[in-house]
Amino acid sequence: MHHVTEYVGADLSRIIEMAWEDRIPFEAIQREFGLNESAVIRLMRQNMKPGSFKLWRERVTGRKTKHLQLRSPDVIRAYCSRQYKRF
């Protein structure tokens, strides 16, 4: 298990970006970076202004797309279908 303080630079930016993205569940962040939901919340608290953190927490709490167990079973991808162009 990684400690929140180990993440810097690009990894830190990517974790924060994934945490902000409504369509990316916490489980995807855990798979990629080894941080569970409570660790992501700690990381966000440490790296955001208090007002911004509060707004983020209100947004993600109970949001179906942020929690795989709340999603419908047909939504299994960790990215938006329009995110990667296919030719």
C-alpha positions in Angstrom: 0.0 0.0 0.0 1.3 3.4 -0.9 1.3 6.4 1.4 -0.4 9.5 0.1 2.8 11.6 0.6 4.6 9.3 -1.9 2.8 10.8 -4.9 4.3 13.9 -6.6 4.3 15.5 -10.0 2.7 13.7 -12.8 1.3 10.9 -10.7 -0.2 13.3 -8.2 -1.7 15.4 -11.1 -3.2 12.2 -12.7 -4.7 11.0 -9.4 -6.4 14.4 -8.8 -7.6 14.5 -12.4 -9.1 11.0 -12.1 -10.7 11.9 -8.7 -12.3 15.0 -10.3 -13.6 13.1 -13.3 -17.2 12.0 -12.6 -17.0 8.9 -14.9 -13.9 7.4 -13.3 -14.7 5.3 -10.3 -12.6 5.2 -7.1 -11.9 1.5 -8.0 -10.0 2.5 -11.2 -7.8 4.8 -9.1 -7.1 2.0 -6.7 -6.3 -0.4 -9.6 -3.9 2.1 -11.2 -2.3 3.7 -8.1 -3.1 1.4 -5.1 -5.0 4.2 -3.3 -8.4 3.2 -1.9 -11.2 5.8 -1.6 -10.3 7.0 1.9 -6.6 7.5 0.7 -7.8 9.5 -2.3 -10.0 11.6 0.0 -6.9 12.3 2.2 -4.8 13.1 -0.9 -7.5 15.5 -2.2 -7.8 17.2 1.3 -4.0 17.7 1.4 -3.7 19.1 -2.1 -6.8 21.3 -2.4 -8.0 24.5 -0.8 -10.6 23.8 1.9 -13.5 25.3 -0.1 -12.6 23.3 -3.3 -12.2 20.1 -1.3 -15.7 20.6 0.3 -17.3 21.1 -3.1 -15.5 18.0 -4.5 -16.6 15.9 -1.5 -20.2 17.0 -1.9 -20.1 16.1 -5.6 -18.6 12.6 -5.3 -20.4 11.4 -2.2 -22.9 8.8 -3.2 -22.4 9.6 -6.9 -23.1 6.3 -8.8 -20.4 6.8 -11.4 -17.7 7.2 -8.7 -18.5 3.9 -7.0 -18.6 0.7 -9.1 -21.0 -1.1 -6.7 -23.5 1.7 -7.4 -23.1 1.6 -11.2 -25.3 -0.4 -13.5 -23.5 -3.6 -14.5 -23.3 -2.6 -18.2 -20.9 0.3 -17.3 -17.5 -1.5 -16.9 -15.0 0.8 -18.7 -12.8 3.1 -16.8 -12.8 5.8 -19.5 -15.3 7.6 -21.7 -16.0 5.9 -25.0 -15.1 9.2 -26.7 -11.8 9.5 -24.9 -9.8 7.3 -27.3 -10.2 7.8 -31.0 -10.4 4.6 -33.0 -10.0 4.4 -36.7 
